[in-house]
C-alpha cells in the first residue's frame, strides 16, 4: 500500500521536480509525502477538505532538550527516553521541524495488520498444552499480562476467575474511543474500574472485531467452566485497544494520522506504567505487525522499545504468517539475471531491491507480444530526490513505474530501490508480468506487494524463496519473536461438522509461520509456541452482530451466561502463539520477577524442545526451539541440574497438594510394582521420600518435615507416562 500511495500522490498532484533537500532525508517515506504537499493546494487526500493542518504521531530524534526543540515548532512531547521522543506534530509544521539542525530524524508509518491467517486457518482443538497440568505453584498470580490488540469483549466469563466472580481485567486504554472528554491520553480514553469496564462492555471496535478477545483468553483466560484455560490464568489483565488497517475505518478521517507505530509505542508504555504503579512484573503480547523496511521506519521504533523493556518488563510478539509465501531472492554478482513473475488481485505489484552496485530493472508485460521496460538504477539516482516515474502503454493500458532510491538504514554503502508498477487492472493476472534484476551486481530482492508465481512464458524466472518474512516489531532485537507450532489436525465445530486443517503434529512448525533472517541478517524467530488449532474466547458482541461471519463456523461451543450467548472459537496463526508464549513468560516472571528479555532468551537456549534434531539451534525456522514451560521453571529455580529430578512432568499422573506436607496422586491407570515419591526443595535437597505399593489409581501421601513453600515432587514408576516431576506449592 505504501508504494501505491506514493504513486497516487505523484499522479494526482503532479509534483514538480525540485533540487534534493538534506531535510528530506530526515523523514520517513510517509512524512516525505507530507513535506511535498503541506500547502493548501497539494494537501493530502485525508485532509484536503480541512482548512487547518492535521496531527501526526511520530518518533523524533533530537540533539539537546527535546521538549524545547518540539515546543519551538508547535509540537507536543508525549513521551521520551534519551534522545528519542514520541511527539504530536501538526502537518503544517513538519518542514520547519525537519529544517531544525537539532532534529536528526523523524519517523512515522501506519499499516499494522493482524498476524492471524485467513479463516481457512481457523481449525482447531485444545491448545497443545492441554492435558499437561501447569505447575500448580505458578499460575501468573502477581503478574500483569498486557495485551495490545483489537476487538475485546470485556464481559466474557473467561476474564473472571473460574467461578465467574473475581473480575481480572484491571484497565483498558481504548485508543479508538470517541469519548475523550476529560481524558489526559493522546487519543481515546482509558477505563480503570470494574464498573467502567463492564459498563462499556466492549472496546469501541468490539462489535466488528474479536481478535483481542481470543488472544487475551489464550494468554490469561480462566477457562471459566470449560477446559480452554489460558496459560497464566490467575494473572491480572491490562489491555490496549489500538488502531490497525483492519479497524481504522472507525477513526474519523481527519485524525487517522495520529495512529502510527509511535502511538503503538505509547500503548506499550501505558501497560508497563500500570504494572509499575501496582508494583508487579509485566509481559506484553502483541499479535500485530507489518513488513520490515530499509528506509528507517524501524530503528527509532526499535530504540524506543529497547528503552521500555528491562527487568520484569518483557514484550513478546508474533512472527507473522508469511512463512509459506515466496517473498525473497538473492542474485549473486556472477549471475546475469534473476527474477520472477508477480501477480496481484489489486492494481499493483512491487518490491525492494538492495545493492552496492548499479544494475538494471527489467519488467516484461506479456500481451499479444512481450513489451519490455528497462530502468537502469543510475537513472533513478539522477532523478530529483532520487524519485523516478515513467509510463509504458501496453494494449492501450498505461503501466506506471515508480522507483524511489535511498541508502539502507542498516548499511549506508548499500542503496535500496523501492519499486512499484501499477495499472488499471488485476496486475499480472490479466496479463503476466515479470520483474528481473540484470547486471553484474549483487542484488537482494524483497517482495512488498503481490505474489510470486511461475509462468510458462519464461519458466526460468522462478527465483523466489520463502524467507525474510518476519514482521516488525517482532524483528526488534529486544522483542521476543514467536513462531507457531502444530499438534492437532481436525476438530468438530458447534454444528457437529468435522473440519480438517493439517499443519503437522508433535510440535512441527506451521507452514505459515514466518521465518528469518531479519533485513539486517539477525536470526528470528527467537522461539516457537503452539499456534495452530488453539481454542479460546470469542466476542459475544461480534457473534451477535455478525452471526453469519465465516469464522463463526470455527466456533466449537456456544453457551449462555448472564443473559448473553458466548463462544469458544478455534483459531490459528502466530497471533495465537504469541499469547501462549506471553502466558508462559508470565509464569516465569512469577518465579523471578526480575527476568529481562536476555534472561528469557538464555532460558530458551537451555530448555527449548527441538522438533528437528538435525538442525543447529537457534535457526531461522524455529529459533531456539519450542518453549518448555516446565523445564524453564526448573531452570529459573536452579534445580534443573539436580540429580534425580526429571525434566518433564508425568503425562498420566496428577500430583495435587491437599494440605501442608500432604499430596494426592491421581493415576489414569493403576501402576504396577513400587512407586517412589521424593520431594526436593528449590535448593536441590531431598527433604522427604516415600515408597508405595502399586495397584491403585489414587494415593494420599503424608510427608513429614515438609513445610510451606515450593517443592519439586519426583514420582518414579515402571511406566514413563507416570514418571516425572512437578512443581508444587504447599
C-alpha positions, 0 to 999 in steps of 0.5 A, spaced: 500 500 500 505 504 501 508 504 494 501 505 491 500 511 495 506 514 493 504 513 486 497 516 487 500 522 490 505 523 484 499 522 479 494 526 482 498 532 484 503 532 479 509 534 483 514 538 480 521 536 480 525 540 485 533 540 487 534 534 493 533 537 500 538 534 506 531 535 510 528 530 506 532 525 508 530 526 515 523 523 514 520 517 513 517 515 506 510 517 509 512 524 512 516 525 505 509 525 502 507 530 507 513 535 506 511 535 498 504 537 499 503 541 506 500 547 502 493 548 501 493 546 494 497 539 494 494 537 501 493 530 502 487 526 500 485 525 508 485 532 509 484 536 503 477 538 505 480 541 512 482 548 512 487 547 518 493 542 518 492 535 521 496 531 527 501 526 526 504 521 531 511 520 530 518 518 533 523 524 533 530 524 534 533 530 537 540 533 539 539 537 546 532 538 550 527 535 546 521 538 549 524 545 547 526 543 540 518 540 539 515 546 543 519 551 538 515 548 532 508 547 535 509 540 537 507 536 543 512 531 547 508 525 549 513 521 551 521 520 551 527 516 553 534 519 551 534 522 545 528 519 542 521 522 543 514 520 541 511 527 539 504 530 536 506 534 530 501 538 526 502 537 518 503 544 517 509 544 521 513 538 519 518 542 514 520 547 519 521 541 524 525 537 519 529 544 517 531 544 525 539 542 525 537 539 532 532 534 529 536 528 526 530 524 524 523 523 524 519 517 523 512 515 522 508 509 518 501 506 519 499 499 516 499 494 522 495 488 520 493 482 524 498 476 524 492 471 524 491 467 517 485 467 513 479 463 516 481 457 512 486 457 518 481 457 523 481 449 525 482 447 531 482 443 538 485 444 545 491 448 545 497 443 545 498 444 552 492 441 554 492 435 558 499 437 561 497 440 568 501 447 569 505 447 575 500 448 580 505 453 584 505 458 578 499 460 575 501 468 573 498 470 580 502 477 581 503 478 574 500 483 569 499 480 562 498 486 557 495 485 551 495 490 545 490 488 540 483 489 537 476 487 538 475 485 546 469 483 549 470 485 556 464 481 559 466 474 557 466 469 563 473 467 561 476 474 564 473 472 571 476 467 575 473 460 574 467 461 578 465 467 574 466 472 580 473 475 581 473 480 575 481 480 572 481 485 567 484 491 571 484 497 565 483 498 558 486 504 554 481 504 548 485 508 543 479 508 538 474 511 543 470 517 541 469 519 548 475 523 550 472 528 554 476 529 560 481 524 558 489 526 559 491 520 553 493 522 546 487 519 543 481 515 546 480 514 553 482 509 558 477 505 563 480 503 570 474 500 574 470 494 574 464 498 573 467 502 567 469 496 564 463 492 564 459 498 563 462 499 556 462 492 555 466 492 549 472 496 546 469 501 541 471 496 535 468 490 539 462 489 535 466 488 528 472 485 531 474 479 536 481 478 535 483 481 542 478 477 545 481 470 543 488 472 544 487 475 551 483 468 553 489 464 550 494 468 554 490 469 561 483 466 560 480 462 566 477 457 562 471 459 566 467 452 566 470 449 560 477 446 559 480 452 554 484 455 560 489 460 558 496 459 560 497 464 566 490 464 568 490 467 575 494 473 572 491 480 572 489 483 565 491 490 562 489 491 555 490 496 549 485 497 544 489 500 538 488 502 531 490 497 525 488 497 517 483 492 519 479 497 524 481 504 522 475 505 518 472 507 525 477 513 526 474 519 523 478 521 517 481 527 519 485 524 525 487 517 522 494 520 522 495 520 529 495 512 529 502 510 527 507 505 530 509 511 535 502 511 538 503 503 538 509 505 542 505 509 547 500 503 548 506 499 550 508 504 555 501 505 558 501 497 560 508 497 563 506 504 567 500 500 570 504 494 572 509 499 575 504 503 579 501 496 582 508 494 583 508 487 579 512 484 573 509 485 566 509 481 559 506 484 553 503 480 547 502 483 541 499 479 535 500 485 530 505 487 525 507 489 518 513 488 513 520 490 515 523 496 511 530 499 509 528 506 509 528 507 517 521 506 519 524 501 524 530 503 528 527 509 532 521 504 533 526 499 535 530 504 540 524 506 543 522 499 545 529 497 547 528 503 552 521 500 555 523 493 556 528 491 562 527 487 568 520 484 569 518 488 563 518 483 557 514 484 550 513 478 546 510 478 539 508 474 533 512 472 527 507 473 522 504 468 517 508 469 511 512 463 512 509 459 506 509 465 501 515 466 496 517 473 498 525 473 497 531 472 492 538 473 492 542 474 485 549 473 486 554 478 482 556 472 477 549 471 475 546 475 469 539 475 471 534 473 476 527 474 477 520 472 477 513 473 475 508 477 480 501 477 480 496 481 484 488 481 485 489 489 486 492 494 481 499 493 483 505 489 484 512 491 487 518 490 491 525 492 494 531 491 491 538 492 495 545 493 492 552 496 492 552 496 485 548 499 479 544 494 475 538 494 471 530 493 472 527 489 467 519 488 467 516 484 461 508 485 460 506 479 456 500 481 451 499 479 444 507 480 444 512 481 450 513 489 451 519 490 455 521 496 460 528 497 462 530 502 468 537 502 469 538 504 477 543 510 475 537 513 472 533 513 478 539 516 482 539 522 477 532 523 478 530 529 483 530 526 490 532 520 487 524 519 485 523 516 478 516 515 474 515 513 467 509 510 463 509 504 458 502 503 454 501 496 453 494 494 449 492 501 450 493 500 458 498 505 461 503 501 466 506 506 471 513 505 474 515 508 480 522 507 483 524 511 489 532 510 491 535 511 498 541 508 502 539 502 507 538 504 514 542 498 516 548 499 511 549 506 508 554 503 502 548 499 500 542 503 496 535 500 496 530 501 490 523 501 492 519 499 486 512 499 484 508 498 477 501 499 477 495 499 472 488 499 471 487 492 472 488 485 476 496 486 475 499 480 472 493 476 472 490 479 466 496 479 463 503 476 466 508 480 468 515 479 470 520 483 474 528 481 473 534 484 476 540 484 470 547 486 471 553 484 474 551 486 481 549 483 487 542 484 488 537 482 494 530 482 492 524 483 497 517 482 495 512 488 498 506 487 494 503 481 490 505 474 489 510 470 486 508 465 481 511 461 475 509 462 468 510 458 462 512 464 458 519 464 461 519 458 466 526 460 468 524 466 472 522 462 478 527 465 483 523 466 489 524 463 496 520 463 502 524 467 507 525 474 510 518 474 512 518 476 519 514 482 521 516 488 525 516 489 531 517 482 532 524 483 528 526 488 534 532 485 537 529 486 544 522 483 542 521 476 543 519 473 536 514 467 536 513 462 531 507 457 531 507 450 532 502 444 530 499 438 534 492 437 532 489 436 525 481 436 525 476 438 530 468 438 530 465 445 530 458 447 534 454 444 528 457 437 529 461 438 522 468 435 522 473 440 519 480 438 517 486 443 517 493 439 517 499 443 519 503 437 522 503 434 529 508 433 535 510 440 535 512 441 527 512 448 525 506 451 521 507 452 514 505 459 515 509 461 520 514 466 518 521 465 518 528 469 518 533 472 517 531 479 519 533 485 513 539 486 517 541 478 517 539 477 525 536 470 526 528 470 528 524 467 530 527 467 537 522 461 539 516 457 537 509 456 541 503 452 539 499 456 534 495 452 530 488 449 532 488 453 539 481 454 542 479 460 546 474 466 547 470 469 542 466 476 542 459 475 544 458 482 541 461 480 534 457 473 534 451 477 535 452 482 530 455 478 525 452 471 526 453 469 519 461 471 519 465 465 516 469 464 522 463 463 526 463 456 523 470 455 527 466 456 533 466 449 537 461 451 543 456 456 544 453 457 551 449 462 555 451 466 561 448 472 564 443 473 559 448 473 553 450 467 548 458 466 548 463 462 544 469 458 544 472 459 537 478 455 534 483 459 531 490 459 528 496 463 526 502 466 530 497 471 533 495 465 537 502 463 539 504 469 541 499 469 547 501 462 549 508 464 549 506 471 553 502 466 558 508 462 559 513 468 560 508 470 565 509 464 569 516 465 569 516 472 571 512 469 577 518 465 579 523 471 578 520 477 577 526 480 575 527 476 568 529 481 562 528 479 555 536 476 555 534 472 561 528 469 557 532 468 551 538 464 555 532 460 558 530 458 551 537 456 549 537 451 555 530 448 555 527 449 548 524 442 545 527 441 538 522 438 533 528 437 528 534 434 531 538 435 525 538 442 525 543 447 529 539 451 534 537 457 534 535 457 526 531 461 522 525 456 522 524 455 529 529 459 533 531 456 539 526 451 539 519 450 542 518 453 549 518 448 555 514 451 560 516 446 565 523 445 564 524 453 564 521 453 571 526 448 573 531 452 570 529 459 573 529 455 580 536 452 579 534 445 580 534 443 573 541 440 574 539 436 580 540 429 580 534 425 580 529 430 578 526 429 571 525 434 566 518 433 564 512 432 568 508 425 568 503 425 562 498 420 566 499 422 573 496 428 577 500 430 583 495 435 587 497 438 594 491 437 599 494 440 605 501 442 608 506 436 607 500 432 604 499 430 596 494 426 592 496 422 586 491 421 581 493 415 576 489 414 569 491 407 570 493 403 576 501 402 576 504 396 577 510 394 582 513 400 587 512 407 586 517 412 589 515 419 591 521 424 593 520 431 594 526 436 593 526 443 595 528 449 590 535 448 593 536 441 590 535 437 597 531 431 598 527 433 604 522 427 604 521 420 600 516 415 600 515 408 597 508 405 595 505 399 593 502 399 586 495 397 584 491 403 585 489 409 581 489 414 587 494 415 593 494 420 599 501 421 601 503 424 608 510 427 608 513 429 614 518 435 615 515 438 609 513 445 610 510 451 606 513 453 600 515 450 593 517 443 592 519 439 586 515 432 587 519 426 583 514 420 582 518 414 579 514 408 576 515 402 571 511 406 566 514 413 563 507 416 562 507 416 570 514 418 571 516 425 572 516 431 576 512 437 578 512 443 581 508 444 587 506 449 592 504 447 599 
